Amino acid sequence: MVTKTRAKDYKGERIQYKHTNEIDRFYAIPNSNSKWRIVPNGIIEKERIADLNIHSPNQPLDFRISVNVEHPRN
């Protein structure tokens, strides 16, 4: 799609792509529905709110959508 949107006759928003590589480390908090994630500039508490599991019987994969809230911690 990036190449397609660069064509002179393309009408619409241009798409840009930047590949990033990040390694996160998660630590489970006992008796809690949250995890801590260590990032270069600090700690983030990741609290799971809900999951939506989607079963696709005619497809090779099922899907899960997870909703989380992230809180910065010092």
mmCIF file of the N, C-alpha and C atoms, coordinates in Angstrom:
data_MODEL
# 
_entry.id   MODEL 
# 
loop_
_atom_site.group_PDB 
_atom_site.id 
_atom_site.type_symbol 
_atom_site.label_atom_id 
_atom_site.label_alt_id 
_atom_site.label_comp_id 
_atom_site.label_asym_id 
_atom_site.label_entity_id 
_atom_site.label_seq_id 
_atom_site.pdbx_PDB_ins_code 
_atom_site.Cartn_x 
_atom_site.Cartn_y 
_atom_site.Cartn_z 
_atom_site.occupancy 
_atom_site.B_iso_or_equiv 
_atom_site.pdbx_formal_charge 
_atom_site.auth_seq_id 
_atom_site.auth_comp_id 
_atom_site.auth_asym_id 
_atom_site.auth_atom_id 
_atom_site.pdbx_PDB_model_num 
ATOM 1   N N  . MET A 1 1  ? 0.824   -1.202  0.000  1.00 0.00 ? 1  MET A N  1 
ATOM 2   C CA . MET A 1 1  ? 0.000   0.000   0.000  1.00 0.00 ? 1  MET A CA 1 
ATOM 3   C C  . MET A 1 1  ? 0.866   1.263   0.000  1.00 0.00 ? 1  MET A C  1 
ATOM 4   N N  . VAL A 1 2  ? 2.023   1.199   0.661  1.00 0.00 ? 2  VAL A N  1 
ATOM 5   C CA . VAL A 1 2  ? 2.904   2.374   0.667  1.00 0.00 ? 2  VAL A CA 1 
ATOM 6   C C  . VAL A 1 2  ? 3.294   2.736   -0.764 1.00 0.00 ? 2  VAL A C  1 
ATOM 7   N N  . THR A 1 3  ? 3.723   1.734   -1.534 1.00 0.00 ? 3  THR A N  1 
ATOM 8   C CA . THR A 1 3  ? 4.120   1.965   -2.926 1.00 0.00 ? 3  THR A CA 1 
ATOM 9   C C  . THR A 1 3  ? 2.945   2.453   -3.758 1.00 0.00 ? 3  THR A C  1 
ATOM 10  N N  . LYS A 1 4  ? 1.783   1.874   -3.548 1.00 0.00 ? 4  LYS A N  1 
ATOM 11  C CA . LYS A 1 4  ? 0.590   2.253   -4.307 1.00 0.00 ? 4  LYS A CA 1 
ATOM 12  C C  . LYS A 1 4  ? 0.209   3.712   -4.062 1.00 0.00 ? 4  LYS A C  1 
ATOM 13  N N  . THR A 1 5  ? 0.341   4.193   -2.832 1.00 0.00 ? 5  THR A N  1 
ATOM 14  C CA . THR A 1 5  ? -0.063  5.571   -2.527 1.00 0.00 ? 5  THR A CA 1 
ATOM 15  C C  . THR A 1 5  ? 0.956   6.605   -3.000 1.00 0.00 ? 5  THR A C  1 
ATOM 16  N N  . ARG A 1 6  ? 2.122   6.148   -3.436 1.00 0.00 ? 6  ARG A N  1 
ATOM 17  C CA . ARG A 1 6  ? 3.137   7.088   -3.943 1.00 0.00 ? 6  ARG A CA 1 
ATOM 18  C C  . ARG A 1 6  ? 2.948   7.405   -5.420 1.00 0.00 ? 6  ARG A C  1 
ATOM 19  N N  . ALA A 1 7  ? 2.042   6.719   -6.098 1.00 0.00 ? 7  ALA A N  1 
ATOM 20  C CA . ALA A 1 7  ? 1.805   6.968   -7.521 1.00 0.00 ? 7  ALA A CA 1 
ATOM 21  C C  . ALA A 1 7  ? 1.271   8.392   -7.720 1.00 0.00 ? 7  ALA A C  1 
ATOM 22  N N  . LYS A 1 8  ? 1.677   9.027   -8.814 1.00 0.00 ? 8  LYS A N  1 
ATOM 23  C CA . LYS A 1 8  ? 1.264   10.417  -9.078 1.00 0.00 ? 8  LYS A CA 1 
ATOM 24  C C  . LYS A 1 8  ? -0.246  10.561  -9.205 1.00 0.00 ? 8  LYS A C  1 
ATOM 25  N N  . ASP A 1 9  ? -0.906  9.535   -9.751 1.00 0.00 ? 9  ASP A N  1 
ATOM 26  C CA . ASP A 1 9  ? -2.354  9.638   -9.969 1.00 0.00 ? 9  ASP A CA 1 
ATOM 27  C C  . ASP A 1 9  ? -3.167  9.164   -8.765 1.00 0.00 ? 9  ASP A C  1 
ATOM 28  N N  . TYR A 1 10 ? -2.518  8.821   -7.660 1.00 0.00 ? 10 TYR A N  1 
ATOM 29  C CA . TYR A 1 10 ? -3.241  8.361   -6.465 1.00 0.00 ? 10 TYR A CA 1 
ATOM 30  C C  . TYR A 1 10 ? -3.916  9.541   -5.785 1.00 0.00 ? 10 TYR A C  1 
ATOM 31  N N  . LYS A 1 11 ? -5.191  9.377   -5.476 1.00 0.00 ? 11 LYS A N  1 
ATOM 32  C CA . LYS A 1 11 ? -5.940  10.430  -4.770 1.00 0.00 ? 11 LYS A CA 1 
ATOM 33  C C  . LYS A 1 11 ? -6.276  9.917   -3.380 1.00 0.00 ? 11 LYS A C  1 
ATOM 34  N N  . GLY A 1 12 ? -5.825  10.590  -2.409 1.00 0.00 ? 12 GLY A N  1 
ATOM 35  C CA . GLY A 1 12 ? -6.059  10.181  -1.034 1.00 0.00 ? 12 GLY A CA 1 
ATOM 36  C C  . GLY A 1 12 ? -4.805  10.410  -0.203 1.00 0.00 ? 12 GLY A C  1 
ATOM 37  N N  . GLU A 1 13 ? -4.860  9.979   1.024  1.00 0.00 ? 13 GLU A N  1 
ATOM 38  C CA . GLU A 1 13 ? -3.740  10.173  1.938  1.00 0.00 ? 13 GLU A CA 1 
ATOM 39  C C  . GLU A 1 13 ? -2.595  9.241   1.595  1.00 0.00 ? 13 GLU A C  1 
ATOM 40  N N  . ARG A 1 14 ? -1.387  9.741   1.699  1.00 0.00 ? 14 ARG A N  1 
ATOM 41  C CA . ARG A 1 14 ? -0.200  8.932   1.488  1.00 0.00 ? 14 ARG A CA 1 
ATOM 42  C C  . ARG A 1 14 ? 0.047   8.097   2.749  1.00 0.00 ? 14 ARG A C  1 
ATOM 43  N N  . ILE A 1 15 ? 0.501   6.882   2.557  1.00 0.00 ? 15 ILE A N  1 
ATOM 44  C CA . ILE A 1 15 ? 0.798   5.998   3.676  1.00 0.00 ? 15 ILE A CA 1 
ATOM 45  C C  . ILE A 1 15 ? 2.303   5.915   3.837  1.00 0.00 ? 15 ILE A C  1 
ATOM 46  N N  . GLN A 1 16 ? 2.767   6.094   5.052  1.00 0.00 ? 16 GLN A N  1 
ATOM 47  C CA . GLN A 1 16 ? 4.190   5.948   5.355  1.00 0.00 ? 16 GLN A CA 1 
ATOM 48  C C  . GLN A 1 16 ? 4.349   4.790   6.327  1.00 0.00 ? 16 GLN A C  1 
ATOM 49  N N  . TYR A 1 17 ? 5.492   4.143   6.245  1.00 0.00 ? 17 TYR A N  1 
ATOM 50  C CA . TYR A 1 17 ? 5.752   2.989   7.099  1.00 0.00 ? 17 TYR A CA 1 
ATOM 51  C C  . TYR A 1 17 ? 7.123   3.127   7.718  1.00 0.00 ? 17 TYR A C  1 
ATOM 52  N N  . LYS A 1 18 ? 7.202   2.891   9.009  1.00 0.00 ? 18 LYS A N  1 
ATOM 53  C CA . LYS A 1 18 ? 8.478   2.889   9.708  1.00 0.00 ? 18 LYS A CA 1 
ATOM 54  C C  . LYS A 1 18 ? 8.515   1.641   10.577 1.00 0.00 ? 18 LYS A C  1 
ATOM 55  N N  . HIS A 1 19 ? 9.486   0.790   10.326 1.00 0.00 ? 19 HIS A N  1 
ATOM 56  C CA . HIS A 1 19 ? 9.613   -0.448  11.094 1.00 0.00 ? 19 HIS A CA 1 
ATOM 57  C C  . HIS A 1 19 ? 10.404  -0.154  12.362 1.00 0.00 ? 19 HIS A C  1 
ATOM 58  N N  . THR A 1 20 ? 9.817   -0.460  13.496 1.00 0.00 ? 20 THR A N  1 
ATOM 59  C CA . THR A 1 20 ? 10.512  -0.303  14.772 1.00 0.00 ? 20 THR A CA 1 
ATOM 60  C C  . THR A 1 20 ? 10.608  -1.654  15.453 1.00 0.00 ? 20 THR A C  1 
ATOM 61  N N  . ASN A 1 21 ? 11.600  -1.803  16.270 1.00 0.00 ? 21 ASN A N  1 
ATOM 62  C CA . ASN A 1 21 ? 11.799  -3.050  16.993 1.00 0.00 ? 21 ASN A CA 1 
ATOM 63  C C  . ASN A 1 21 ? 11.988  -2.710  18.467 1.00 0.00 ? 21 ASN A C  1 
ATOM 64  N N  . GLU A 1 22 ? 11.034  -3.086  19.289 1.00 0.00 ? 22 GLU A N  1 
ATOM 65  C CA . GLU A 1 22 ? 11.110  -2.835  20.723 1.00 0.00 ? 22 GLU A CA 1 
ATOM 66  C C  . GLU A 1 22 ? 10.991  -4.148  21.463 1.00 0.00 ? 22 GLU A C  1 
ATOM 67  N N  . ILE A 1 23 ? 11.744  -4.281  22.513 1.00 0.00 ? 23 ILE A N  1 
ATOM 68  C CA . ILE A 1 23 ? 11.658  -5.464  23.355 1.00 0.00 ? 23 ILE A CA 1 
ATOM 69  C C  . ILE A 1 23 ? 11.125  -5.026  24.710 1.00 0.00 ? 23 ILE A C  1 
ATOM 70  N N  . ASP A 1 24 ? 9.952   -5.522  25.053 1.00 0.00 ? 24 ASP A N  1 
ATOM 71  C CA . ASP A 1 24 ? 9.329   -5.195  26.339 1.00 0.00 ? 24 ASP A CA 1 
ATOM 72  C C  . ASP A 1 24 ? 9.525   -6.358  27.294 1.00 0.00 ? 24 ASP A C  1 
ATOM 73  N N  . ARG A 1 25 ? 9.618   -6.033  28.545 1.00 0.00 ? 25 ARG A N  1 
ATOM 74  C CA . ARG A 1 25 ? 9.666   -7.050  29.586 1.00 0.00 ? 25 ARG A CA 1 
ATOM 75  C C  . ARG A 1 25 ? 8.464   -6.819  30.498 1.00 0.00 ? 25 ARG A C  1 
ATOM 76  N N  . PHE A 1 26 ? 7.654   -7.860  30.664 1.00 0.00 ? 26 PHE A N  1 
ATOM 77  C CA . PHE A 1 26 ? 6.459   -7.768  31.494 1.00 0.00 ? 26 PHE A CA 1 
ATOM 78  C C  . PHE A 1 26 ? 6.670   -8.539  32.778 1.00 0.00 ? 26 PHE A C  1 
ATOM 79  N N  . TYR A 1 27 ? 6.174   -7.979  33.868 1.00 0.00 ? 27 TYR A N  1 
ATOM 80  C CA . TYR A 1 27 ? 6.238   -8.626  35.173 1.00 0.00 ? 27 TYR A CA 1 
ATOM 81  C C  . TYR A 1 27 ? 4.829   -8.683  35.750 1.00 0.00 ? 27 TYR A C  1 
ATOM 82  N N  . ALA A 1 28 ? 4.369   -9.882  36.042 1.00 0.00 ? 28 ALA A N  1 
ATOM 83  C CA . ALA A 1 28 ? 3.025   -10.050 36.604 1.00 0.00 ? 28 ALA A CA 1 
ATOM 84  C C  . ALA A 1 28 ? 3.008   -9.565  38.046 1.00 0.00 ? 28 ALA A C  1 
ATOM 85  N N  . ILE A 1 29 ? 1.919   -8.927  38.426 1.00 0.00 ? 29 ILE A N  1 
ATOM 86  C CA . ILE A 1 29 ? 1.723   -8.460  39.795 1.00 0.00 ? 29 ILE A CA 1 
ATOM 87  C C  . ILE A 1 29 ? 0.847   -9.503  40.489 1.00 0.00 ? 29 ILE A C  1 
ATOM 88  N N  . PRO A 1 30 ? 1.333   -10.104 41.576 1.00 0.00 ? 30 PRO A N  1 
ATOM 89  C CA . PRO A 1 30 ? 0.530   -11.138 42.258 1.00 0.00 ? 30 PRO A CA 1 
ATOM 90  C C  . PRO A 1 30 ? -0.829  -10.602 42.720 1.00 0.00 ? 30 PRO A C  1 
ATOM 91  N N  . ASN A 1 31 ? -1.856  -11.438 42.599 1.00 0.00 ? 31 ASN A N  1 
ATOM 92  C CA . ASN A 1 31 ? -3.225  -11.104 43.030 1.00 0.00 ? 31 ASN A CA 1 
ATOM 93  C C  . ASN A 1 31 ? -3.757  -9.842  42.359 1.00 0.00 ? 31 ASN A C  1 
ATOM 94  N N  . SER A 1 32 ? -3.404  -9.652  41.103 1.00 0.00 ? 32 SER A N  1 
ATOM 95  C CA . SER A 1 32 ? -3.835  -8.450  40.390 1.00 0.00 ? 32 SER A CA 1 
ATOM 96  C C  . SER A 1 32 ? -4.132  -8.811  38.937 1.00 0.00 ? 32 SER A C  1 
ATOM 97  N N  . ASN A 1 33 ? -4.918  -7.963  38.284 1.00 0.00 ? 33 ASN A N  1 
ATOM 98  C CA . ASN A 1 33 ? -5.240  -8.147  36.874 1.00 0.00 ? 33 ASN A CA 1 
ATOM 99  C C  . ASN A 1 33 ? -4.346  -7.250  36.017 1.00 0.00 ? 33 ASN A C  1 
ATOM 100 N N  . SER A 1 34 ? -3.164  -6.913  36.530 1.00 0.00 ? 34 SER A N  1 
ATOM 101 C CA . SER A 1 34 ? -2.283  -6.005  35.805 1.00 0.00 ? 34 SER A CA 1 
ATOM 102 C C  . SER A 1 34 ? -0.870  -6.565  35.739 1.00 0.00 ? 34 SER A C  1 
ATOM 103 N N  . LYS A 1 35 ? -0.098  -5.972  34.829 1.00 0.00 ? 35 LYS A N  1 
ATOM 104 C CA . LYS A 1 35 ? 1.313   -6.310  34.672 1.00 0.00 ? 35 LYS A CA 1 
ATOM 105 C C  . LYS A 1 35 ? 2.091   -5.014  34.593 1.00 0.00 ? 35 LYS A C  1 
ATOM 106 N N  . TRP A 1 36 ? 3.358   -5.070  34.957 1.00 0.00 ? 36 TRP A N  1 
ATOM 107 C CA . TRP A 1 36 ? 4.228   -3.923  34.796 1.00 0.00 ? 36 TRP A CA 1 
ATOM 108 C C  . TRP A 1 36 ? 5.110   -4.161  33.599 1.00 0.00 ? 36 TRP A C  1 
ATOM 109 N N  . ARG A 1 37 ? 5.279   -3.110  32.795 1.00 0.00 ? 37 ARG A N  1 
ATOM 110 C CA . ARG A 1 37 ? 6.130   -3.180  31.610 1.00 0.00 ? 37 ARG A CA 1 
ATOM 111 C C  . ARG A 1 37 ? 7.282   -2.214  31.814 1.00 0.00 ? 37 ARG A C  1 
ATOM 112 N N  . ILE A 1 38 ? 8.499   -2.713  31.646 1.00 0.00 ? 38 ILE A N  1 
ATOM 113 C CA . ILE A 1 38 ? 9.692   -1.885  31.798 1.00 0.00 ? 38 ILE A CA 1 
ATOM 114 C C  . ILE A 1 38 ? 10.047  -1.326  30.426 1.00 0.00 ? 38 ILE A C  1 
ATOM 115 N N  . VAL A 1 39 ? 10.108  0.000   30.345 1.00 0.00 ? 39 VAL A N  1 
ATOM 116 C CA . VAL A 1 39 ? 10.451  0.689   29.105 1.00 0.00 ? 39 VAL A CA 1 
ATOM 117 C C  . VAL A 1 39 ? 11.664  1.566   29.370 1.00 0.00 ? 39 VAL A C  1 
ATOM 118 N N  . PRO A 1 40 ? 12.346  2.042   28.324 1.00 0.00 ? 40 PRO A N  1 
ATOM 119 C CA . PRO A 1 40 ? 13.562  2.830   28.551 1.00 0.00 ? 40 PRO A CA 1 
ATOM 120 C C  . PRO A 1 40 ? 13.385  4.042   29.457 1.00 0.00 ? 40 PRO A C  1 
ATOM 121 N N  . ASN A 1 41 ? 12.225  4.681   29.446 1.00 0.00 ? 41 ASN A N  1 
ATOM 122 C CA . ASN A 1 41 ? 12.038  5.889   30.254 1.00 0.00 ? 41 ASN A CA 1 
ATOM 123 C C  . ASN A 1 41 ? 11.199  5.658   31.512 1.00 0.00 ? 41 ASN A C  1 
ATOM 124 N N  . GLY A 1 42 ? 11.040  4.410   31.952 1.00 0.00 ? 42 GLY A N  1 
ATOM 125 C CA . GLY A 1 42 ? 10.318  4.180   33.197 1.00 0.00 ? 42 GLY A CA 1 
ATOM 126 C C  . GLY A 1 42 ? 9.544   2.880   33.230 1.00 0.00 ? 42 GLY A C  1 
ATOM 127 N N  . ILE A 1 43 ? 8.502   2.887   34.038 1.00 0.00 ? 43 ILE A N  1 
ATOM 128 C CA . ILE A 1 43 ? 7.659   1.707   34.237 1.00 0.00 ? 43 ILE A CA 1 
ATOM 129 C C  . ILE A 1 43 ? 6.224   2.075   33.886 1.00 0.00 ? 43 ILE A C  1 
ATOM 130 N N  . ILE A 1 44 ? 5.544   1.163   33.201 1.00 0.00 ? 44 ILE A N  1 
ATOM 131 C CA . ILE A 1 44 ? 4.138   1.362   32.855 1.00 0.00 ? 44 ILE A CA 1 
ATOM 132 C C  . ILE A 1 44 ? 3.355   0.190   33.418 1.00 0.00 ? 44 ILE A C  1 
ATOM 133 N N  . GLU A 1 45 ? 2.294   0.495   34.167 1.00 0.00 ? 45 GLU A N  1 
ATOM 134 C CA . GLU A 1 45 ? 1.396   -0.550  34.649 1.00 0.00 ? 45 GLU A CA 1 
ATOM 135 C C  . GLU A 1 45 ? 0.321   -0.769  33.595 1.00 0.00 ? 45 GLU A C  1 
ATOM 136 N N  . LYS A 1 46 ? 0.213   -1.995  33.135 1.00 0.00 ? 46 LYS A N  1 
ATOM 137 C CA . LYS A 1 46 ? -0.758  -2.343  32.097 1.00 0.00 ? 46 LYS A CA 1 
ATOM 138 C C  . LYS A 1 46 ? -1.891  -3.108  32.769 1.00 0.00 ? 46 LYS A C  1 
ATOM 139 N N  . GLU A 1 47 ? -3.074  -2.513  32.781 1.00 0.00 ? 47 GLU A N  1 
ATOM 140 C CA . GLU A 1 47 ? -4.242  -3.103  33.436 1.00 0.00 ? 47 GLU A CA 1 
ATOM 141 C C  . GLU A 1 47 ? -5.234  -3.593  32.392 1.00 0.00 ? 47 GLU A C  1 
ATOM 142 N N  . ARG A 1 48 ? -5.524  -4.874  32.400 1.00 0.00 ? 48 ARG A N  1 
ATOM 143 C CA . ARG A 1 48 ? -6.462  -5.443  31.430 1.00 0.00 ? 48 ARG A CA 1 
ATOM 144 C C  . ARG A 1 48 ? -7.889  -5.088  31.833 1.00 0.00 ? 48 ARG A C  1 
ATOM 145 N N  . ILE A 1 49 ? -8.648  -4.591  30.880 1.00 0.00 ? 49 ILE A N  1 
ATOM 146 C CA . ILE A 1 49 ? -10.039 -4.226  31.112 1.00 0.00 ? 49 ILE A CA 1 
ATOM 147 C C  . ILE A 1 49 ? -10.961 -5.355  30.657 1.00 0.00 ? 49 ILE A C  1 
ATOM 148 N N  . ALA A 1 50 ? -10.785 -5.811  29.413 1.00 0.00 ? 50 ALA A N  1 
ATOM 149 C CA . ALA A 1 50 ? -11.667 -6.852  28.881 1.00 0.00 ? 50 ALA A CA 1 
ATOM 150 C C  . ALA A 1 50 ? -11.043 -7.494  27.649 1.00 0.00 ? 50 ALA A C  1 
ATOM 151 N N  . ASP A 1 51 ? -11.544 -8.682  27.311 1.00 0.00 ? 51 ASP A N  1 
ATOM 152 C CA . ASP A 1 51 ? -11.166 -9.392  26.090 1.00 0.00 ? 51 ASP A CA 1 
ATOM 153 C C  . ASP A 1 51 ? -12.417 -9.693  25.282 1.00 0.00 ? 51 ASP A C  1 
ATOM 154 N N  . LEU A 1 52 ? -12.258 -9.652  23.974 1.00 0.00 ? 52 LEU A N  1 
ATOM 155 C CA . LEU A 1 52 ? -13.312 -10.088 23.070 1.00 0.00 ? 52 LEU A CA 1 
ATOM 156 C C  . LEU A 1 52 ? -12.716 -11.199 22.213 1.00 0.00 ? 52 LEU A C  1 
ATOM 157 N N  . ASN A 1 53 ? -13.148 -12.437 22.444 1.00 0.00 ? 53 ASN A N  1 
ATOM 158 C CA . ASN A 1 53 ? -12.675 -13.587 21.685 1.00 0.00 ? 53 ASN A CA 1 
ATOM 159 C C  . ASN A 1 53 ? -13.624 -13.834 20.521 1.00 0.00 ? 53 ASN A C  1 
ATOM 160 N N  . ILE A 1 54 ? -13.069 -13.893 19.313 1.00 0.00 ? 54 ILE A N  1 
ATOM 161 C CA . ILE A 1 54 ? -13.863 -14.065 18.106 1.00 0.00 ? 54 ILE A CA 1 
ATOM 162 C C  . ILE A 1 54 ? -13.499 -15.406 17.487 1.00 0.00 ? 54 ILE A C  1 
ATOM 163 N N  . HIS A 1 55 ? -14.450 -16.307 17.461 1.00 0.00 ? 55 HIS A N  1 
ATOM 164 C CA . HIS A 1 55 ? -14.252 -17.626 16.875 1.00 0.00 ? 55 HIS A CA 1 
ATOM 165 C C  . HIS A 1 55 ? -14.627 -17.571 15.402 1.00 0.00 ? 55 HIS A C  1 
ATOM 166 N N  . SER A 1 56 ? -13.710 -17.999 14.539 1.00 0.00 ? 56 SER A N  1 
ATOM 167 C CA . SER A 1 56 ? -13.937 -17.985 13.090 1.00 0.00 ? 56 SER A CA 1 
ATOM 168 C C  . SER A 1 56 ? -13.849 -19.417 12.576 1.00 0.00 ? 56 SER A C  1 
ATOM 169 N N  . PRO A 1 57 ? -14.972 -20.133 12.558 1.00 0.00 ? 57 PRO A N  1 
ATOM 170 C CA . PRO A 1 57 ? -14.928 -21.555 12.224 1.00 0.00 ? 57 PRO A CA 1 
ATOM 171 C C  . PRO A 1 57 ? -14.460 -21.863 10.803 1.00 0.00 ? 57 PRO A C  1 
ATOM 172 N N  . ASN A 1 58 ? -14.631 -20.952 9.866  1.00 0.00 ? 58 ASN A N  1 
ATOM 173 C CA . ASN A 1 58 ? -14.229 -21.208 8.482  1.00 0.00 ? 58 ASN A CA 1 
ATOM 174 C C  . ASN A 1 58 ? -12.880 -20.587 8.127  1.00 0.00 ? 58 ASN A C  1 
ATOM 175 N N  . GLN A 1 59 ? -12.149 -20.122 9.119  1.00 0.00 ? 59 GLN A N  1 
ATOM 176 C CA . GLN A 1 59 ? -10.852 -19.505 8.894  1.00 0.00 ? 59 GLN A CA 1 
ATOM 177 C C  . GLN A 1 59 ? -9.779  -20.279 9.663  1.00 0.00 ? 59 GLN A C  1 
ATOM 178 N N  . PRO A 1 60 ? -8.521  -20.181 9.252  1.00 0.00 ? 60 PRO A N  1 
ATOM 179 C CA . PRO A 1 60 ? -7.469  -20.912 9.962  1.00 0.00 ? 60 PRO A CA 1 
ATOM 180 C C  . PRO A 1 60 ? -7.116  -20.313 11.326 1.00 0.00 ? 60 PRO A C  1 
ATOM 181 N N  . LEU A 1 61 ? -7.543  -19.075 11.579 1.00 0.00 ? 61 LEU A N  1 
ATOM 182 C CA . LEU A 1 61 ? -7.211  -18.411 12.839 1.00 0.00 ? 61 LEU A CA 1 
ATOM 183 C C  . LEU A 1 61 ? -8.453  -17.839 13.509 1.00 0.00 ? 61 LEU A C  1 
ATOM 184 N N  . ASP A 1 62 ? -8.429  -17.806 14.832 1.00 0.00 ? 62 ASP A N  1 
ATOM 185 C CA . ASP A 1 62 ? -9.417  -17.076 15.609 1.00 0.00 ? 62 ASP A CA 1 
ATOM 186 C C  . ASP A 1 62 ? -8.780  -15.744 16.007 1.00 0.00 ? 62 ASP A C  1 
ATOM 187 N N  . PHE A 1 63 ? -9.558  -14.847 16.596 1.00 0.00 ? 63 PHE A N  1 
ATOM 188 C CA . PHE A 1 63 ? -9.068  -13.524 16.950 1.00 0.00 ? 63 PHE A CA 1 
ATOM 189 C C  . PHE A 1 63 ? -9.377  -13.212 18.403 1.00 0.00 ? 63 PHE A C  1 
ATOM 190 N N  . ARG A 1 64 ? -8.531  -12.391 19.001 1.00 0.00 ? 64 ARG A N  1 
ATOM 191 C CA . ARG A 1 64 ? -8.805  -11.857 20.330 1.00 0.00 ? 64 ARG A CA 1 
ATOM 192 C C  . ARG A 1 64 ? -8.470  -10.371 20.302 1.00 0.00 ? 64 ARG A C  1 
ATOM 193 N N  . ILE A 1 65 ? -9.415  -9.566  20.757 1.00 0.00 ? 65 ILE A N  1 
ATOM 194 C CA . ILE A 1 65 ? -9.184  -8.139  20.923 1.00 0.00 ? 65 ILE A CA 1 
ATOM 195 C C  . ILE A 1 65 ? -9.130  -7.888  22.418 1.00 0.00 ? 65 ILE A C  1 
ATOM 196 N N  . SER A 1 66 ? -8.017  -7.329  22.873 1.00 0.00 ? 66 SER A N  1 
ATOM 197 C CA . SER A 1 66 ? -7.843  -7.027  24.293 1.00 0.00 ? 66 SER A CA 1 
ATOM 198 C C  . SER A 1 66 ? -7.851  -5.522  24.499 1.00 0.00 ? 66 SER A C  1 
ATOM 199 N N  . VAL A 1 67 ? -8.542  -5.094  25.523 1.00 0.00 ? 67 VAL A N  1 
ATOM 200 C CA . VAL A 1 67 ? -8.589  -3.674  25.868 1.00 0.00 ? 67 VAL A CA 1 
ATOM 201 C C  . VAL A 1 67 ? -7.829  -3.506  27.187 1.00 0.00 ? 67 VAL A C  1 
ATOM 202 N N  . ASN A 1 68 ? -6.832  -2.612  27.165 1.00 0.00 ? 68 ASN A N  1 
ATOM 203 C CA . ASN A 1 68 ? -5.995  -2.363  28.327 1.00 0.00 ? 68 ASN A CA 1 
ATOM 204 C C  . ASN A 1 68 ? -5.878  -0.871  28.576 1.00 0.00 ? 68 ASN A C  1 
ATOM 205 N N  . VAL A 1 69 ? -5.577  -0.536  29.810 1.00 0.00 ? 69 VAL A N  1 
ATOM 206 C CA . VAL A 1 69 ? -5.259  0.845   30.171 1.00 0.00 ? 69 VAL A CA 1 
ATOM 207 C C  . VAL A 1 69 ? -3.824  0.830   30.694 1.00 0.00 ? 69 VAL A C  1 
ATOM 208 N N  . GLU A 1 70 ? -3.023  1.802   30.254 1.00 0.00 ? 70 GLU A N  1 
ATOM 209 C CA . GLU A 1 70 ? -1.654  1.874   30.711 1.00 0.00 ? 70 GLU A CA 1 
ATOM 210 C C  . GLU A 1 70 ? -1.473  3.103   31.593 1.00 0.00 ? 70 GLU A C  1 
ATOM 211 N N  . HIS A 1 71 ? -0.893  2.869   32.784 1.00 0.00 ? 71 HIS A N  1 
ATOM 212 C CA . HIS A 1 71 ? -0.664  3.940   33.751 1.00 0.00 ? 71 HIS A CA 1 
ATOM 213 C C  . HIS A 1 71 ? 0.848   4.097   33.965 1.00 0.00 ? 71 HIS A C  1 
ATOM 214 N N  . PRO A 1 72 ? 1.393   5.290   33.746 1.00 0.00 ? 72 PRO A N  1 
ATOM 215 C CA . PRO A 1 72 ? 2.823   5.484   34.029 1.00 0.00 ? 72 PRO A CA 1 
ATOM 216 C C  . PRO A 1 72 ? 3.093   5.350   35.525 1.00 0.00 ? 72 PRO A C  1 
ATOM 217 N N  . ARG A 1 73 ? 4.184   4.687   35.876 1.00 0.00 ? 73 ARG A N  1 
ATOM 218 C CA . ARG A 1 73 ? 4.616   4.532   37.267 1.00 0.00 ? 73 ARG A CA 1 
ATOM 219 C C  . ARG A 1 73 ? 6.044   5.010   37.380 1.00 0.00 ? 73 ARG A C  1 
ATOM 220 N N  . ASN A 1 74 ? 6.392   5.505   38.538 1.00 0.00 ? 74 ASN A N  1 
ATOM 221 C CA . ASN A 1 74 ? 7.773   5.998   38.764 1.00 0.00 ? 74 ASN A CA 1 
ATOM 222 C C  . ASN A 1 74 ? 8.628   4.943   39.378 1.00 0.00 ? 74 ASN A C  1 
# 
